[in-house]
Amino acid sequence: MGMYHKIQVGDKTINQIDWEMTPEMTFGTYESWGGRERVRNNAERIYYFFIDNWGEKPKLCLMERGVKHARIIAEIQAPAELVSSCVDSQGEVAFYDQSFAINEQIQTWLIDHVLDDGDSSLVTPLIERVSHEDMGPKLPVWDGNKDGFEPIVLPSANPDLSDDEVREIVISHGFTDGELNPSGAFVNRLYLHGQHLIVDLMTGLMWQRGGLDITSIRSMKKKIDELNREGLHGYNDWRLPSVEEAMSLMEASPNDKDIHLNPNFSREQPFIFTSAQRTPGGYWFVDYKHGRLFWSSGTIPGGFGRLCRTI
């Protein structure tokens, strides 16, 4: 079959589909400047089909991808049994890995029914919506004092931690975790510090309200070193939080942004690196989207960063 096809998405004609690109390959290609080939420039865009299985039922979608750019531009109304069969063929996968490459059967169906002079009514364009994040009810402003309050001192770094050791950390500190300790509740004392920072007097920590974009653990550490040399927000001792520190922010119920955090924190860092590696392998992450700890590789897809420092 020919490899050059076009698809009409609203008023836009896309005339080159990348059949080799997959969700798994995009991180190395478009986030870490590695992978299959060098990207020529930041403005370059490629298009590929994939299965989005994050919702109640899987969907066939068309992705527009570039360096630090990812946008689903259309949903394709493919036969449900064809899409479900592709998902079922993936076998058991991790809950945080629900984007799949298409198989040969879906590729053939697209060429026969949708692409070139196919049925354009099967293509539903998705309109890009620009939204401004609601940062929640305003917190009191920190005046730079600790108000005579002695914080709970949590470990600021972790050695390698086993599954059993992480479970003991969560339970002993009363942190909430949807699987390990659903009834946990850790109380914070949060204050705003400028526009970009939050201070928790309960733990004596200063946090980024937002954070760093998804990347590998190696690139994350290099970025933190760079930010400390530059003096991010006037400080040069930023670091990844320990498991205890990251879990201290976890809230039992999701907020209006569907994140288990105080709403003054951004939703754009749904799961973050901690400083802990896992025994026997991997890295520990805190997932504010699903309200739990998990472990995974520190390379692909990597993780986000929300940095902290001791005040």
C-alpha positions as CSV (number, residue, x, y, z in Angstrom):
1,M,0.0,0.0,0.0
2,G,1.2,3.5,-0.7
3,M,2.7,5.5,2.2
4,Y,1.6,9.0,1.2
5,H,-2.0,9.9,2.0
6,K,-4.0,13.0,2.8
7,I,-6.8,13.6,5.3
8,Q,-9.2,16.6,5.5
9,V,-9.6,18.0,9.0
10,G,-12.1,20.8,8.8
11,D,-10.5,23.4,6.4
12,K,-7.0,21.9,6.8
13,T,-5.6,19.3,4.4
14,I,-2.8,17.2,5.9
15,N,-0.9,15.4,3.2
16,Q,1.7,13.3,5.1
17,I,0.8,10.8,7.8
18,D,3.7,9.3,9.7
19,W,2.8,5.6,9.9
20,E,5.9,4.7,11.9
21,M,5.4,7.2,14.8
22,T,3.8,5.8,18.0
23,P,3.0,7.4,21.4
24,E,5.9,5.5,22.9
25,M,8.4,7.0,20.4
26,T,7.3,10.6,20.7
27,F,9.0,11.3,24.1
28,G,12.5,10.4,22.8
29,T,11.9,12.2,19.5
30,Y,10.1,15.4,20.6
31,E,10.9,15.9,24.3
32,S,14.5,14.8,24.8
33,W,15.9,15.5,21.3
34,G,16.9,11.9,20.7
35,G,15.1,8.9,19.6
36,R,14.6,7.9,16.0
37,E,16.0,11.0,14.3
38,R,17.0,14.6,14.8
39,V,14.2,17.1,14.6
40,R,15.1,19.8,12.1
41,N,13.4,22.7,13.9
42,N,10.9,23.6,16.7
43,A,8.2,24.6,14.2
44,E,8.2,21.2,12.5
45,R,4.9,19.2,12.9
46,I,4.2,15.5,12.2
47,Y,0.8,13.7,12.3
48,Y,0.0,10.2,13.4
49,F,-3.0,8.1,14.4
50,F,-3.2,6.5,17.8
51,I,-5.7,4.9,20.2
52,D,-6.7,7.1,23.2
53,N,-7.8,4.6,26.0
54,W,-8.0,7.1,28.9
55,G,-11.8,7.5,28.9
56,E,-14.7,5.2,29.2
57,K,-14.1,3.7,25.8
58,P,-11.2,3.8,23.4
59,K,-11.0,6.4,20.6
60,L,-9.1,6.6,17.4
61,C,-7.4,10.0,17.2
62,L,-5.1,12.1,15.0
63,M,-2.3,13.7,16.8
64,E,-0.3,16.8,15.8
65,R,3.2,16.6,17.3
66,G,6.3,18.8,17.5
67,V,9.0,19.8,20.0
68,K,7.2,20.5,23.3
69,H,3.9,20.4,21.3
70,A,1.2,17.8,21.4
71,R,-2.4,18.4,20.3
72,I,-5.2,15.9,19.3
73,I,-6.7,17.6,16.3
74,A,-9.4,15.1,15.3
75,E,-11.3,12.0,16.4
76,I,-12.0,9.4,13.8
77,Q,-15.3,7.5,13.9
78,A,-13.9,4.0,13.4
79,P,-15.9,0.8,14.1
80,A,-15.9,0.3,17.8
81,E,-15.0,-3.4,17.5
82,L,-11.9,-2.6,15.4
83,V,-10.6,-0.1,18.0
84,S,-11.4,-2.3,20.9
85,S,-9.6,-5.2,19.3
86,C,-6.5,-3.1,18.9
87,V,-6.6,-2.2,22.6
88,D,-7.2,-5.8,23.7
89,S,-4.1,-6.9,21.7
90,Q,-1.9,-4.8,23.9
91,G,-2.2,-7.2,26.8
92,E,-1.9,-6.0,30.4
93,V,-0.4,-2.5,30.7
94,A,0.3,0.0,33.5
95,F,-2.6,2.3,34.4
96,Y,-0.5,5.4,33.4
97,D,0.2,4.0,29.9
98,Q,-3.1,4.1,28.0
99,S,-2.1,5.6,24.6
100,F,-1.5,2.9,22.0
101,A,-0.1,2.6,18.5
102,I,-2.6,1.5,15.8
103,N,-2.3,-1.9,14.2
104,E,-2.3,-3.0,10.6
105,Q,-6.0,-3.6,10.5
106,I,-6.8,0.0,11.6
107,Q,-4.3,1.4,9.1
108,T,-5.9,-0.5,6.3
109,W,-9.4,0.7,7.4
110,L,-8.2,4.3,7.4
111,I,-6.8,4.0,3.9
112,D,-9.8,2.3,2.6
113,H,-12.5,4.5,4.2
114,V,-11.1,7.9,5.4
115,L,-7.9,9.0,3.7
116,D,-7.5,10.6,0.2
117,D,-11.0,10.7,-1.3
118,G,-12.6,8.8,1.6
119,D,-15.6,9.7,3.8
120,S,-14.7,13.1,5.5
121,S,-17.8,12.8,7.7
122,L,-15.9,10.2,9.7
123,V,-13.4,12.9,10.8
124,T,-14.5,15.1,13.7
125,P,-12.2,18.1,14.1
126,L,-11.4,19.1,17.7
127,I,-11.3,22.8,18.4
128,E,-8.4,24.0,20.5
129,R,-9.6,25.8,23.5
130,V,-7.4,28.1,25.5
131,S,-8.3,28.1,29.1
132,H,-6.9,29.9,32.1
133,E,-6.4,27.8,35.1
134,D,-8.3,28.7,38.3
135,M,-5.8,28.8,41.0
136,G,-8.3,28.5,43.8
137,P,-9.3,30.8,46.7
138,K,-6.4,33.0,47.6
139,L,-4.2,31.9,50.4
140,P,-2.9,34.2,53.1
141,V,0.4,35.9,52.3
142,W,3.5,34.6,54.1
143,D,5.2,37.4,56.0
144,G,8.5,35.6,56.2
145,N,8.1,34.4,59.8
146,K,7.4,31.0,61.2
147,D,5.0,32.4,63.8
148,G,6.8,30.4,66.5
149,F,5.5,27.2,65.0
150,E,7.9,24.2,65.0
151,P,7.4,22.3,61.8
152,I,7.2,18.6,61.4
153,V,10.6,17.8,59.9
154,L,10.4,15.3,57.1
155,P,13.4,13.6,55.5
156,S,14.6,15.8,52.7
157,A,16.1,12.9,50.7
158,N,15.6,9.2,50.4
159,P,17.8,6.2,49.9
160,D,16.4,3.3,47.8
161,L,13.0,2.4,49.1
162,S,11.2,-1.0,48.8
163,D,7.5,-1.4,48.4
164,D,7.2,-2.3,52.1
165,E,9.2,0.7,53.2
166,V,7.1,3.1,51.1
167,R,3.9,1.6,52.6
168,E,5.3,2.1,56.1
169,I,6.1,5.8,55.3
170,V,2.6,6.5,54.1
171,I,0.9,4.8,57.1
172,S,3.3,6.1,59.8
173,H,2.9,9.7,58.7
174,G,-0.8,9.5,58.1
175,F,-0.5,10.5,54.4
176,T,-3.5,9.8,52.2
177,D,-3.0,7.3,49.4
178,G,-5.9,5.8,47.5
179,E,-4.5,2.3,47.8
180,L,-2.1,2.2,50.8
181,N,-3.9,4.5,53.2
182,P,-7.3,5.8,51.9
183,S,-8.3,7.2,55.4
184,G,-5.0,9.1,55.8
185,A,-5.2,12.9,56.3
186,F,-2.1,15.2,56.7
187,V,-3.0,18.8,57.6
188,N,-1.0,21.6,55.9
189,R,-0.6,25.3,56.8
190,L,-0.2,26.9,53.4
191,Y,0.7,30.6,52.6
192,L,1.4,32.4,49.3
193,H,4.9,33.7,48.8
194,G,4.9,36.0,45.8
195,Q,3.1,34.9,42.6
196,H,4.9,31.6,42.0
197,L,5.6,30.0,45.4
198,I,3.7,28.4,48.3
199,V,5.0,28.0,51.9
200,D,3.8,25.2,54.1
201,L,4.5,26.1,57.8
202,M,3.5,22.6,58.8
203,T,6.6,21.1,57.2
204,G,8.8,24.2,56.8
205,L,8.9,23.8,53.1
206,M,8.6,26.2,50.2
207,W,7.1,24.8,47.0
208,Q,6.7,25.8,43.4
209,R,3.0,26.4,42.6
210,G,3.7,25.0,39.1
211,G,6.8,23.1,38.2
212,L,8.9,21.6,35.5
213,D,7.7,19.9,32.3
214,I,7.9,16.2,31.7
215,T,11.3,14.8,31.1
216,S,13.7,12.0,32.0
217,I,15.3,11.9,35.5
218,R,18.7,12.7,34.0
219,S,17.4,15.8,32.2
220,M,15.4,16.8,35.3
221,K,18.5,16.8,37.5
222,K,20.4,18.8,34.9
223,K,17.5,21.3,34.8
224,I,17.5,21.7,38.6
225,D,21.2,22.4,38.6
226,E,20.7,25.0,35.9
227,L,17.8,26.7,37.9
228,N,19.9,26.7,41.0
229,R,22.8,28.4,39.2
230,E,20.4,31.0,37.9
231,G,18.7,31.5,41.3
232,L,15.1,30.5,40.6
233,H,12.8,33.1,42.4
234,G,15.8,34.3,44.3
235,Y,16.9,30.9,45.8
236,N,19.6,28.4,44.7
237,D,18.8,25.4,46.9
238,W,15.8,23.9,45.0
239,R,15.6,20.1,44.9
240,L,13.3,17.2,44.2
241,P,11.1,16.4,47.2
242,S,11.5,13.2,49.2
243,V,8.6,10.7,49.2
244,E,7.5,12.1,52.5
245,E,7.6,15.7,51.4
246,A,5.7,15.0,48.1
247,M,3.1,13.0,49.9
248,S,2.6,15.7,52.5
249,L,0.7,17.7,49.8
250,M,-1.7,14.9,48.8
251,E,-5.3,15.6,49.6
252,A,-7.9,12.8,50.1
253,S,-10.4,14.3,47.6
254,P,-9.7,15.7,44.1
255,N,-10.4,19.5,43.7
256,D,-12.4,21.1,40.9
257,K,-9.4,20.6,38.6
258,D,-9.5,16.8,39.3
259,I,-6.2,16.9,41.1
260,H,-5.6,15.7,44.7
261,L,-3.9,19.0,45.7
262,N,-4.8,22.3,47.2
263,P,-6.2,24.3,44.2
264,N,-3.5,26.9,44.6
265,F,-1.2,24.4,43.0
266,S,-1.2,24.0,39.2
267,R,-2.8,20.9,37.6
268,E,-0.1,20.9,34.9
269,Q,2.2,18.6,36.9
270,P,-0.1,15.6,37.5
271,F,2.6,13.2,38.7
272,I,6.1,14.2,39.9
273,F,9.5,12.7,40.6
274,T,10.6,12.2,44.1
275,S,14.2,11.9,45.2
276,A,13.8,8.2,45.9
277,Q,14.8,5.2,43.7
278,R,12.9,1.9,44.1
279,T,14.4,-1.3,45.3
280,P,14.9,-3.4,43.1
281,G,14.5,-0.9,40.3
282,G,12.8,2.2,39.0
283,Y,11.9,5.5,40.6
284,W,9.1,6.5,43.0
285,F,6.6,9.1,41.8
286,V,3.7,10.8,43.5
287,D,0.6,10.9,41.4
288,Y,-1.8,13.7,42.3
289,K,-4.2,12.8,39.5
290,H,-5.0,9.4,40.9
291,G,-4.1,10.1,44.5
292,R,-1.4,7.6,45.0
293,L,2.3,6.6,44.9
294,F,3.6,4.6,42.1
295,W,6.9,3.5,40.6
296,S,8.1,3.6,37.0
297,S,11.2,4.1,34.8
298,G,12.9,7.4,35.2
299,T,13.5,7.6,31.4
300,I,10.4,7.2,29.2
301,P,8.0,8.7,29.8
302,G,9.8,10.2,32.8
303,G,7.9,12.6,35.0
304,F,7.2,16.2,35.9
305,G,8.9,18.2,38.6
306,R,7.5,20.2,41.5
307,L,10.6,21.5,43.4
308,C,10.8,22.4,47.0
309,R,13.3,23.9,49.5
310,T,13.6,24.2,53.2
311,I,12.8,27.7,54.6
